[in-house]
Amino acid sequence: MRTERDFLGEVQLPDNVYYGVQTLRAVTNFSITGHRLSREFIVALAVIKKASANANIKACLLSENIGKAIIQAADEIISGKWHDQFVVDPIQGGAGTSMNMNANEVIANRAIEILGGQKGEYTLVSPNNHVNMSQSTNDVIPTAIRIATIVKGKKLVNELSALVDSFNDKAVSFQNVLKMGRTHLQDAVPITLGQEFKAYADALCRSIKRIEVSMNSLKEINMGATAVGTGLNAEPVYIAEVAKQISQLTDVNYTTSLNLIDATQNTDVLADFSSTLKVCALTLSKISNDLRLMASGPRTGLNEIYLPALQPGSSIMPGKINPVIPELVNQVAFQVIGNDQAVALAVEAGQLELNVMEPVLAYNLFSSLTILTNAVNALNYKCIQGIKANEEKCREAVNRSLGILTALTPHIGYERASLIAKEAQQTGKPIREIILEQNLMNNDQLDVILSPGEMTKPGISGKQYMDLYCKV
């Protein structure tokens, strides 16, 4: 064991741990979620500490000897080492001070070892004086949130892009599968299954664009703001350099906010980004609702598509298969919507020069990114890519539907079409059969008017053919 102290007193820590007194106090005080900081956030903290050390060396504020030890320790964390030493709960009081100090203490103790000392010898490398030099929790944590959000956001965009490709592939495969379109869950007019899947692809493309646009606003950071945005204890040379260093380390062009006080007070850009995740989740959930409906049955439902069979669907009903992946996506969407509400409340709860609710904001934002990314991956590879069309059932439904009368109305008139609809409802006869019985059209004419290519594009179905050869 080793003894460490702060102005509140002394504590005992196991000698093999790299965190220190302030981290231990946070572990004692904040046992809330049972979770730890995300990997991306830990790496973001290490990136900031390395960038700050480099900037402080260039500003002649930090000796190269100590600075290089800090940089080496930070590099080890960036590579994946020592993550088990980040032990604080993501939801905590103090605006993230415990997160920042956890990073400061781990890096300081590892740097001390690199310099030949023993953990806790903070006269060699101090968590506050050296690792946290020119910084405050109030610029480190907001910046780390942005860095981690962009890393996780890029993963989501990649998964969404792959899902869009899969929907586009299915749109091509299903381009000639004619089925009934529905409004109010009632038969409307024909549409192709390919057109439906293309609409899903385009809707998700809009989500990708919204996420990317919002993500760009996160590239403006407040490093150098220190406590309240005035830059107290941060030299101008450091402020100019630290953003450059972070950009080099992340391959993302981060810039220093023109108004550091504004950037420290307000978190509206994070609310904006969270809202794009919510809209994406809403879109995915609506698509999943459609998939569940189209796959319903199979004997007594729509049964227009076959979803991949992944697991037995009941502990009591043999042979039952459930649409588990679309159901999963629905539930993830509910959670993302709830997370967005928590983010909104946290953004609103800021007071004066700082929003102290950033820990819960980050927790919910990172949660949304993680579960949404995983859900999109599951939807793509375990559902969409394996979907097959039940062409026979789709064709049968079109032939039995009254909706095809809409395509015939310009040729036979609304009143006559209504009478045919009434007869079809009363007798159960197909529309085509009634039209032929009444000698209103022949099979060739009906084949043209009721063809998928004619009924699923703008204009009057079969107009050119009818005008030339068989006016009614």
C-alpha positions in Angstrom: 0.0 0.0 0.0 1.0 3.6 -0.5 -0.2 6.8 1.2 -1.4 9.8 -0.8 -2.9 13.0 0.4 -4.9 16.0 -0.7 -6.2 19.0 1.2 -9.0 16.8 2.6 -6.6 14.3 4.2 -4.7 11.0 3.6 -5.9 7.8 1.9 -4.4 4.4 1.4 -4.1 2.9 -2.1 -2.8 -0.4 -3.4 0.8 0.2 -4.6 0.1 -1.4 -8.0 -2.6 1.0 -9.1 -1.8 4.0 -11.2 -4.7 6.2 -10.2 -4.4 8.3 -7.1 -6.2 10.0 -4.2 -8.8 12.0 -6.2 -9.7 9.0 -8.3 -10.2 6.9 -5.2 -12.5 9.6 -3.6 -14.6 9.6 -6.8 -14.9 5.8 -6.8 -16.1 6.0 -3.2 -18.5 8.9 -3.8 -20.0 8.0 -7.3 -21.1 4.4 -7.5 -24.0 4.9 -9.9 -24.1 3.0 -13.2 -21.7 0.1 -12.7 -20.1 1.2 -15.9 -16.7 2.7 -16.6 -15.5 5.3 -19.1 -15.7 4.3 -22.7 -12.6 3.3 -24.6 -13.0 6.2 -27.0 -13.3 8.7 -24.2 -10.2 7.4 -22.4 -8.2 7.6 -25.6 -9.5 11.2 -26.1 -8.3 12.2 -22.7 -4.9 10.7 -23.4 -4.8 12.6 -26.8 -5.5 15.8 -25.0 -2.8 15.2 -22.3 -0.3 14.4 -25.0 -1.2 17.4 -27.1 -1.1 19.6 -24.1 2.4 18.3 -23.1 3.7 19.0 -26.6 2.1 22.5 -26.6 3.5 23.3 -23.2 7.0 22.2 -24.2 6.8 24.4 -27.3 5.6 27.3 -25.1 8.7 26.7 -22.9 6.4 26.0 -19.9 7.2 22.3 -19.4 10.6 20.7 -19.3 11.3 18.3 -22.1 12.3 15.6 -19.6 8.9 15.6 -17.8 7.0 16.4 -21.0 8.4 13.4 -22.9 7.6 11.1 -20.0 4.0 12.4 -20.0 3.8 11.9 -23.8 5.1 8.3 -23.5 2.5 7.5 -20.8 -0.2 9.1 -22.9 0.9 7.1 -26.0 0.6 3.9 -24.0 -3.0 4.7 -23.1 -3.7 5.6 -26.7 -2.4 2.2 -27.8 -4.8 0.5 -25.3 -2.7 0.1 -22.2 -3.8 1.0 -18.6 -7.5 1.4 -19.5 -8.3 -0.8 -16.5 -6.9 2.1 -14.3 -9.7 4.4 -15.4 -12.2 3.4 -12.7 -14.5 6.3 -12.1 -18.2 6.1 -12.9 -19.3 8.0 -16.0 -22.1 9.8 -14.1 -20.6 11.9 -11.4 -20.7 15.3 -9.7 -18.1 17.9 -10.4 -18.6 18.5 -14.1 -16.1 15.7 -14.9 -13.3 16.7 -12.6 -12.9 13.1 -11.4 -12.6 11.9 -15.0 -9.9 14.5 -15.7 -8.1 13.7 -12.5 -8.2 10.0 -13.2 -6.4 10.6 -16.4 -4.0 13.1 -14.7 -3.1 10.6 -12.0 -2.7 7.6 -14.2 -0.4 9.5 -16.6 1.5 11.1 -13.8 2.2 7.8 -12.0 3.2 6.1 -15.2 5.5 9.0 -16.2 7.1 8.8 -12.7 7.9 5.2 -13.4 9.3 6.1 -16.8 11.6 8.6 -15.0 12.7 5.9 -12.5 10.6 6.9 -9.5 7.9 5.2 -7.5 4.1 5.8 -7.9 3.0 8.6 -5.7 6.3 10.6 -6.0 4.5 13.6 -7.3 7.5 15.8 -6.8 8.8 14.2 -10.0 5.6 14.5 -12.0 2.5 16.2 -10.6 -1.0 15.3 -11.8 -2.0 18.9 -11.4 1.1 21.0 -12.0 2.5 19.0 -15.0 -0.1 16.7 -16.6 -2.9 19.3 -16.2 -0.7 22.2 -17.1 -2.5 25.0 -18.9 -5.7 23.1 -18.6 -8.9 22.8 -16.6 -11.6 20.1 -16.3 -13.8 22.7 -18.0 -11.9 22.6 -21.3 -10.5 19.1 -21.1 -13.9 17.3 -20.6 -15.9 19.2 -23.3 -13.1 18.6 -25.8 -12.7 14.9 -24.9 -16.5 14.5 -25.4 -16.2 16.0 -28.9 -13.2 13.9 -29.8 -14.8 10.7 -28.7 -18.2 11.6 -30.2 -16.5 12.1 -33.6 -14.7 8.8 -33.4 -17.9 7.0 -32.5 -19.9 9.0 -35.0 -17.6 7.9 -37.8 -18.2 4.3 -36.9 -22.0 4.9 -37.0 -21.7 6.6 -40.4 -19.7 3.6 -41.8 -22.4 1.2 -40.6 -25.2 3.3 -42.0 -23.4 3.6 -45.3 -23.1 -0.2 -45.5 -26.8 -0.5 -44.7 -27.7 2.0 -47.4 -25.7 -0.1 -49.9 -27.6 -3.2 -48.9 -31.0 -1.5 -49.3 -29.9 -0.2 -52.7 -28.9 -3.8 -53.7 -32.3 -5.1 -52.6 -33.9 -2.2 -54.5 -32.3 -3.5 -57.7 -33.1 -7.1 -56.9 -36.8 -6.3 -56.2 -37.3 -3.8 -59.0 -39.8 -6.0 -60.9 -41.6 -7.4 -57.8 -45.0 -5.7 -58.0 -47.0 -5.5 -54.8 -49.8 -3.4 -53.3 -48.9 -0.1 -51.8 -50.9 0.7 -48.7 -52.0 3.9 -46.9 -53.9 3.8 -43.6 -53.0 0.1 -43.7 -55.5 -0.3 -46.5 -54.9 -1.2 -50.1 -53.8 1.9 -52.2 -52.2 1.5 -55.6 -49.4 -0.8 -56.7 -45.8 -0.2 -56.0 -42.7 -2.3 -56.5 -40.9 -3.8 -53.6 -37.7 -2.3 -55.1 -39.2 1.2 -54.9 -40.0 0.7 -51.2 -36.4 -0.5 -50.5 -35.0 2.4 -52.5 -37.0 4.8 -50.3 -35.5 3.3 -47.2 -32.0 3.8 -48.6 -32.7 7.4 -49.4 -34.2 8.1 -46.0 -31.0 6.7 -44.4 -28.8 8.8 -46.7 -30.5 11.9 -45.2 -29.7 10.7 -41.7 -26.0 10.3 -42.7 -25.9 13.8 -44.1 -27.5 15.2 -40.9 -25.0 13.3 -38.7 -22.0 14.5 -40.8 -23.1 18.1 -40.8 -23.7 18.1 -37.1 -20.4 16.3 -36.5 -18.6 19.1 -38.2 -19.8 21.6 -35.6 -18.0 19.4 -32.9 -14.6 20.2 -34.5 -14.6 23.6 -32.7 -13.1 23.1 -29.3 -12.4 25.2 -26.2 -8.9 24.0 -25.2 -7.2 27.0 -23.6 -10.4 28.3 -22.1 -9.4 26.9 -18.7 -12.0 27.5 -15.9 -14.5 29.9 -17.4 -13.3 30.7 -20.9 -11.1 33.6 -20.1 -7.9 31.6 -20.6 -6.5 32.3 -17.2 -3.2 30.3 -16.7 -3.0 29.3 -20.4 -0.5 31.1 -22.5 -1.5 32.3 -26.0 1.3 30.3 -27.5 -0.2 27.1 -25.8 -3.7 27.9 -26.9 -2.7 28.3 -30.5 -0.6 25.2 -30.5 -2.8 22.7 -28.6 -5.5 22.6 -31.2 -2.9 21.9 -33.9 -1.5 19.1 -31.8 -4.9 17.5 -31.3 -5.6 17.7 -35.0 -2.3 16.0 -35.8 -3.0 13.2 -33.4 -6.5 12.5 -34.5 -6.4 13.3 -38.3 -9.3 15.6 -37.7 -9.1 19.4 -38.2 -10.0 20.8 -34.8 -10.0 24.6 -34.4 -10.1 26.8 -31.3 -13.4 28.5 -30.7 -13.4 32.2 -31.5 -15.4 32.7 -28.2 -14.0 30.5 -25.5 -16.5 31.8 -23.0 -19.4 30.8 -25.2 -17.8 27.4 -25.9 -17.3 26.7 -22.2 -20.8 27.8 -21.2 -22.9 26.2 -23.9 -23.4 22.7 -25.1 -26.0 23.2 -27.8 -23.9 21.6 -30.4 -24.1 18.3 -28.5 -27.8 18.6 -28.3 -27.9 19.2 -32.0 -25.8 16.1 -32.6 -27.9 14.0 -30.3 -31.0 15.1 -32.1 -29.6 13.7 -35.4 -29.2 10.3 -33.7 -32.8 10.5 -32.5 -34.0 11.2 -36.1 -31.9 8.4 -37.4 -33.4 6.1 -34.8 -36.9 7.2 -35.8 -36.2 6.4 -39.4 -34.7 3.0 -38.6 -37.7 2.1 -36.3 -40.2 3.1 -39.0 -38.4 0.8 -41.5 -38.3 -2.0 -39.0 -42.1 -1.6 -38.5 -42.5 -2.0 -42.2 -40.4 -5.1 -42.3 -42.3 -6.7 -39.5 -45.6 -5.9 -41.3 -44.4 -7.2 -44.7 -43.1 -10.4 -43.1 -46.1 -10.9 -40.9 -47.9 -14.3 -40.9 -46.5 -16.2 -42.6 -49.8 -18.0 -43.3 -52.2 -15.4 -42.1 -50.4 -12.1 -42.6 -49.0 -10.1 -45.5 -46.1 -12.5 -46.0 -44.6 -10.4 -48.8 -41.1 -10.9 -47.7 -39.1 -13.6 -45.9 -36.7 -12.4 -43.2 -33.8 -14.6 -42.3 -34.7 -17.2 -39.6 -32.3 -16.6 -36.8 -33.8 -18.5 -33.8 -36.9 -20.3 -32.5 -39.6 -17.7 -31.7 -41.5 -19.4 -28.9 -41.0 -21.7 -25.9 -44.5 -23.2 -26.4 -45.4 -22.9 -30.2 -43.3 -25.2 -32.4 -42.0 -23.8 -35.6 -42.6 -20.1 -34.8 -40.1 -17.6 -36.1 -40.1 -14.0 -34.9 -38.7 -10.9 -36.6 -36.2 -10.5 -33.8 -33.8 -8.1 -35.5 -36.5 -5.5 -36.5 -37.8 -5.8 -32.9 -34.3 -5.2 -31.6 -34.0 -2.1 -33.7 -37.4 -0.8 -32.5 -36.2 -1.1 -28.9 -32.8 0.5 -29.6 -34.7 3.4 -31.1 -36.8 3.8 -28.0 -33.6 4.0 -25.9 -32.0 6.5 -28.2 -35.1 8.7 -28.0 -34.9 8.5 -24.2 -31.2 9.2 -24.2 -31.8 12.3 -26.4 -34.3 13.6 -23.8 -31.6 13.2 -21.1 -29.1 15.1 -23.2 -31.6 17.9 -23.8 -32.3 18.2 -20.1 -28.5 18.2 -19.4 -27.9 20.9 -22.0 -30.7 23.1 -20.6 -29.4 22.7 -17.0 -26.2 24.7 -17.6 -25.7 27.7 -15.3 -23.7 30.8 -15.9 -20.1 30.0 -17.0 -20.3 26.2 -17.0 -22.6 23.3 -17.7 -21.8 20.9 -14.8 -24.1 18.2 -16.3 -21.7 17.1 -19.0 -21.0 13.7 -17.5 -24.6 12.5 -17.9 -24.8 14.3 -21.2 -21.7 12.3 -22.5 -23.0 9.1 -20.9 -26.2 9.2 -22.8 -24.7 10.5 -26.0 -22.1 7.7 -26.1 -24.7 5.1 -25.2 -26.8 6.2 -28.2 -23.9 6.0 -30.5 -22.8 2.6 -29.3 -26.2 0.9 -29.4 -27.3 2.6 -32.6 -24.1 1.5 -34.3 -24.5 -2.1 -33.1 -28.2 -2.1 -34.1 -27.5 -0.9 -37.6 -24.8 -3.6 -38.0 -27.3 -6.3 -36.9 -30.1 -5.0 -39.1 -27.7 -5.0 -42.1 -25.9 -8.3 -41.8 -28.5 -10.4 -39.9 -31.6 -9.1 -41.7 -31.6 -6.9 -44.8 -28.9 -8.8 -46.7 -30.8 -12.1 -46.3 -34.3 -10.8 -47.1 -36.1 -12.6 -50.0 -39.3 -11.6 -51.8 -42.4 -13.7 -51.9 -43.2 -12.8 -55.4 -46.1 -15.1 -55.8 -47.9 -13.7 -52.7 -47.2 -10.1 -53.9 -48.6 -10.8 -57.3 -51.7 -12.6 -55.9 -52.4 -9.6 -53.6 -52.2 -7.2 -56.5 -54.6 -9.3 -58.6 -57.1 -9.5 -55.8 -56.9 -5.8 -54.9 -59.3 -3.1 -55.8 -56.4 -0.7 -55.9 -55.6 -1.5 -59.5 -58.8 0.2 -60.5 -57.0 3.5 -59.9 -54.8 2.8 -63.0 -57.9 1.9 -65.0 -60.0 5.0 -64.0 -58.6 7.4 -66.6 -59.7 4.9 -69.3 -63.1 3.8 -68.1 -64.1 6.7 -65.8 -64.5 7.0 -62.1 -68.2 6.1 -62.0 -67.8 2.9 -63.9 -64.7 2.0 -61.9 -66.8 2.5 -58.7 -69.4 0.1 -59.9 -66.8 -2.5 -60.8 -65.3 -2.1 -57.3 -68.7 -2.7 -55.7 -69.2 -5.8 -57.8 -65.8 -7.1 -56.9 -66.4 -6.6 -53.2 -69.8 -8.3 -53.4 -68.8 -11.3 -55.6 -65.1 -11.7 -54.8 -64.2 -11.7 -58.5 -60.9 -10.2 -59.6 -61.0 -6.8 -61.2 -59.5 -8.2 -64.4 -62.2 -10.8 -64.7 -65.0 -8.3 -64.4 -63.4 -5.9 -67.0 -63.2 -8.8 -69.4 -66.8 -10.0 -68.8 -68.1 -6.5 -69.5 -66.0 -6.2 -72.7 -64.5 -2.9 -71.5 -61.0 -4.0 -72.5 -59.2 -7.1 -73.8 -56.3 -9.0 -72.2 -53.6 -7.2 -74.3 -54.9 -3.8 -73.2 -55.1 -4.9 -69.5 -51.6 -6.3 -69.7 -50.2 -2.9 -70.8 -52.2 -0.8 -68.3 -51.6 -3.1 -65.4 -47.9 -3.8 -66.1 -45.5 -3.0 -63.2 -43.6 -0.5 -65.4 -46.8 1.4 -66.2 -48.5 1.4 -62.8 -45.4 2.4 -60.8 -44.3 5.6 -62.6 -45.7 9.1 -63.1 -48.5 9.6 -65.7 -51.6 7.7 -66.8 -50.9 4.0 -67.0 -51.0 2.8 -70.6 -52.0 6.2 -71.9 -49.8 6.1 -75.0 -51.0 2.6 -75.9 -54.6 3.4 -75.4 -54.5 6.7 -77.2 -53.0 5.0 -80.3 -54.8 1.8 -80.5 -57.9 1.4 -78.4 -59.7 4.5 -77.2 -62.5 3.7 -74.8 
